[in-house]
Amino acid sequence: MNYSEEKRENQLKEVDLLDIVRIAKKRKKIILALFLAGLVAGVFWYFLASSNYQGTVILKIGGFDRLAEATGKKSLEYFENISEIAERLKKGAYGDYPEVEAVNPLNTNLIEINLETKSRAQTQEILERIEMDILSIHNQKAEDRRQVIDQEIIFLEDKMEDFKKDISFFMARGEQTALLKLEIYNMEKLVNNLEKEKTNILMSEAIKGPEVVEKRPGYLSILFAGALGLLVGLLAAFFTDWLEKNRKRI
Amino acid sequence: MNFKEAIKILSLIFLAAAIAFSPSFPAGILSNGKIIEIRIEDILIFILGFSLLIGFLASGKTVVEKPPLFIPILIWLGIGLLSVLTNWAFANLSLDRGFFYFLKECQFFVFYFYVFWCIKKTDTVKLLVNFWLFFAFVNVLYVFYQMISGLQRGEYGTAAIGEWGVFPTGAFFLLLFIFLFNIFLYYFLQLNISIIKKIGLGILTFSPVLGVFGSASKTNFAVLLFAFFLTFSFLFLRKINLKAVLVFVLFIVLTIPIFSFALKNVHDVIRVKEIIPVFSLKPLWESYLNSRFNDTIKPLFQASLEFSAHLPFLGMGKGYVGEAHNQYLRNFIEVGFISSLMFFVLIFAIIGKSWRGFSKSRDGLAIGLSAGLLTATLALLFISFATEPFIVVKSSSVYWFFAGLTMAVLKLK
């Protein structure tokens, strides 16, 4: 193996960091030029880029108390499975909107919906529509639940009236009425619980209404454009060097 | 062995232990709602990588050994950095997402380089394989405990130590099985040890399969079958003899009781049952279409075409996609169509190196590791149609650690 072949073999197996520094030094003009070009492009972009308007609405998802039959413990049943709302929103289950981003912050009953468009009015209008569409569905669910509770209360109250009549009847005949009174007592408790459940229904609401902010490239964009220029400069420097070394073979 | 070498070996053992056992700690929330999770191996690799760099610079050396895959990895990372910087400059990508997703990807390659550079002797690889065998077995014992006690800690079924998610758990055990079982087939079986020891090692290397079943991950179960097929295809290619047939029979004999044990003890393994008639392929395909393709992949792909004019060339930046359920689609959106082809260059480089190691080596350990890497890479490519295995921390760490071991052995042999 001659010297040049041996050098080539070593180059395949090893990287000499000094070589990298040498190439960067040798091609510093290309690197500097592209770095400056990146910076200038960044400055232009900073001043000339059109604005986007990003809006955010945060909804608190409500629900109603649900009594677990097995444990007897109360838990809040949400109007919709919170983790699914974001997915349903993206799939257009509530309405036809442009691409929105929705997240459910960990361990919360909140849904944060973000939208970005080129127009402030459009962002505002769409987010208001989303808010209204979701809340109207939840309000309807709350109303349905209230009606079910009302019907249950009416049913229980009717039953209690019947029992009271039965008590008067049995008392007139001198018979025992303790069991019926106990039934009435239990039903009163149930009615109270249902009344409480009705007042405890947690309504879904917007805790942060559509807030729209103008989004423009910041100062960091200039920095990133410079870094991008530097990276492209380094790539160009190494490519030029490689091309020069391998010109004959190409 | 000098002090410096001993420290390096110790650091590799700690790194493997951290990957195998470390729980994750929440360190914040990204703008897409995802939690930033820090593991011990993240901190460890940062310290170790930094120490290696300082040690190298302090030594006054300027020449560094170029590991195999160095150029494809460098290009792939360069493309990632280019896409992130471009999208940061255009304000298309949030700072936190771009930073953490790109950093995570860099970390896997640091694992690979660190393992490769620290290994100077084949004995070190053997030692590390033995430690991995032990770590895998401890994890399997933990799965076994969850099964018999009924205290299942995973998302659907049982979990690996320090892990919870269904896919990371399943993929972790799957990769451990692929690597260790291939080492068993080509290395442990050739050792001059008693038959009892060989059976013991066979059971040990096969035991991670219990973790795959226990995780109740349909995707990993399907890929496990694919990995079985590949493992035995390669074995037949290398050794067409009665021994290969016997190993195949032994494997069937071992699989059935493990699977039936998992079915009896893991409640959610019923999910895996759904795709047992996999030989008809229809249920598997329908499950994929309904739960992945129509739901996420297709709409995301259609939406991605409307994202931006520079999408084909530079993509939307690393971390732009939350969950794509498809590695190829993620690459396409994040770095652009043209750049995402570089991913295949990297993968084909891995396949090429491991195939050469597998077909040309004469050393059992080198063949076993190469066969493992080849099978694992093909399995990950297959799984990439339904999920994003190359960004999942637990399994990717195992994959790149073993890739480092494989390349180090091939270099030494």
Boltz contact constraints between the chains, C-beta under 6 A:
constraints:
  - contact:
      token1: [A, 13]
      token2: [B, 66]
      max_distance: 6.0
  - contact:
      token1: [A, 14]
      token2: [B, 63]
      max_distance: 6.0
  - contact:
      token1: [A, 14]
      token2: [B, 65]
      max_distance: 6.0
  - contact:
      token1: [A, 14]
      token2: [B, 66]
      max_distance: 6.0
  - contact:
      token1: [A, 15]
      token2: [B, 64]
      max_distance: 6.0
  - contact:
      token1: [A, 15]
      token2: [B, 66]
      max_distance: 6.0
  - contact:
      token1: [A, 16]
      token2: [B, 62]
      max_distance: 6.0
  - contact:
      token1: [A, 16]
      token2: [B, 63]
      max_distance: 6.0
  - contact:
      token1: [A, 17]
      token2: [B, 62]
      max_distance: 6.0
  - contact:
      token1: [A, 18]
      token2: [B, 62]
      max_distance: 6.0
  - contact:
      token1: [A, 103]
      token2: [B, 33]
      max_distance: 6.0
  - contact:
      token1: [A, 217]
      token2: [B, 91]
      max_distance: 6.0
  - contact:
      token1: [A, 221]
      token2: [B, 89]
      max_distance: 6.0
  - contact:
      token1: [A, 221]
      token2: [B, 91]
      max_distance: 6.0
  - contact:
      token1: [A, 224]
      token2: [B, 85]
      max_distance: 6.0
  - contact:
      token1: [A, 224]
      token2: [B, 88]
      max_distance: 6.0
  - contact:
      token1: [A, 224]
      token2: [B, 89]
      max_distance: 6.0
  - contact:
      token1: [A, 225]
      token2: [B, 89]
      max_distance: 6.0
  - contact:
      token1: [A, 227]
      token2: [B, 85]
      max_distance: 6.0
  - contact:
      token1: [A, 228]
      token2: [B, 85]
      max_distance: 6.0
  - contact:
      token1: [A, 228]
      token2: [B, 86]
      max_distance: 6.0
  - contact:
      token1: [A, 228]
      token2: [B, 89]
      max_distance: 6.0
